[in-house]
Amino acid sequence: MASDNSSDEQESMGVQIANQIIDLANTRLESGATVEEIASGLRHAAANFSAFEFFSTDKTPKDPNTTVDDFCNFFEHYLDVHKPKEQPVHGLNNLIEQVKKDF
């Protein structure tokens, strides 16, 4: 009988797989594919494999919205991670630069 993995072990495996997929995406980026092409391929693959998982597992409840919610939560998290850092307010920044020049 196979032992069940703990939630942490499953998440760790999921993160390891995600990192391998990101490595592949970075390799494709370096070889000239656009970020849009790569992202489209990743979304396609994620949807395809998630649908396969949905019909291949005995886990309950079977609700595709759970998978969609998981994706949305990950997407919102990574939007925050990759969001460009805010620049200083231009008016104040310009005033500081002008004062520096004057002295």
C-alpha positions as CSV (number, residue, x, y, z in Angstrom):
1,M,0.0,0.0,0.0
2,A,1.4,3.4,-1.0
3,S,1.6,5.9,1.7
4,D,-0.2,9.2,1.3
5,N,2.0,12.3,0.9
6,S,1.4,15.1,3.4
7,S,0.1,18.3,2.0
8,D,3.5,20.0,2.5
9,E,5.2,17.2,0.5
10,Q,2.7,17.5,-2.3
11,E,3.1,21.3,-2.4
12,S,6.8,20.9,-2.4
13,M,6.6,18.5,-5.4
14,G,4.3,20.9,-7.1
15,V,6.8,23.8,-6.6
16,Q,9.6,21.6,-7.9
17,I,7.6,20.8,-11.0
18,A,6.6,24.4,-11.5
19,N,10.3,25.4,-11.2
20,Q,11.2,22.8,-13.9
21,I,8.4,24.2,-16.2
22,I,9.7,27.8,-15.6
23,D,13.2,26.7,-16.5
24,L,11.8,25.3,-19.8
25,A,9.9,28.6,-20.4
26,N,13.1,30.6,-19.7
27,T,15.0,28.3,-22.2
28,R,12.4,29.0,-24.8
29,L,12.6,32.7,-24.1
30,E,16.4,32.6,-24.6
31,S,15.9,30.8,-27.9
32,G,13.7,33.5,-29.3
33,A,10.1,32.7,-28.4
34,T,8.1,35.7,-27.2
35,V,6.7,35.9,-23.6
36,E,3.2,35.9,-25.1
37,E,3.8,32.7,-27.0
38,I,5.3,31.0,-24.0
39,A,2.5,32.2,-21.6
40,S,-0.1,31.0,-24.1
41,G,1.6,27.6,-24.3
42,L,1.8,27.4,-20.5
43,R,-1.9,28.3,-20.1
44,H,-2.9,25.7,-22.7
45,A,-0.8,23.0,-21.0
46,A,-2.2,23.9,-17.6
47,A,-5.8,23.8,-18.8
48,N,-5.2,20.5,-20.7
49,F,-3.5,18.7,-17.8
50,S,-5.9,20.2,-15.2
51,A,-8.9,18.7,-17.2
52,F,-7.0,15.4,-17.4
53,E,-6.5,15.5,-13.6
54,F,-10.2,16.4,-13.0
55,F,-11.4,13.2,-14.7
56,S,-8.5,11.0,-13.5
57,T,-8.8,11.5,-9.8
58,D,-11.1,10.1,-7.2
59,K,-10.8,13.2,-5.0
60,T,-14.1,14.8,-4.0
61,P,-15.8,17.1,-4.3
62,K,-15.4,17.2,-8.1
63,D,-15.9,20.9,-8.9
64,P,-13.9,22.5,-11.7
65,N,-14.3,25.8,-9.9
66,T,-11.9,24.6,-7.3
67,T,-9.1,24.4,-9.9
68,V,-10.1,27.8,-11.4
69,D,-10.0,29.3,-7.9
70,D,-6.6,27.8,-7.3
71,F,-5.3,29.3,-10.6
72,C,-6.8,32.7,-9.8
73,N,-5.1,32.7,-6.4
74,F,-1.7,31.8,-7.8
75,F,-2.1,34.4,-10.6
76,E,-3.0,37.2,-8.2
77,H,0.0,36.2,-6.0
78,Y,2.4,36.3,-8.9
79,L,0.9,39.6,-10.3
80,D,1.9,41.1,-7.0
81,V,5.4,39.5,-7.1
82,H,6.2,40.7,-10.6
83,K,4.5,44.1,-10.4
84,P,7.0,46.9,-11.1
85,K,8.1,48.9,-8.1
86,E,6.4,52.3,-7.9
87,Q,8.5,55.3,-8.9
88,P,8.5,58.4,-6.8
89,V,6.0,61.1,-7.6
90,H,7.3,63.0,-10.6
91,G,6.5,66.4,-9.2
92,L,8.4,65.8,-6.0
93,N,11.2,64.0,-7.8
94,N,11.6,66.9,-10.2
95,L,11.6,69.4,-7.4
96,I,14.4,67.5,-5.6
97,E,16.5,67.3,-8.7
98,Q,16.0,71.0,-9.4
99,V,17.1,71.9,-5.9
100,K,20.2,69.6,-6.3
101,K,21.1,71.5,-9.5
102,D,20.6,74.9,-7.8
103,F,23.1,74.1,-5.0
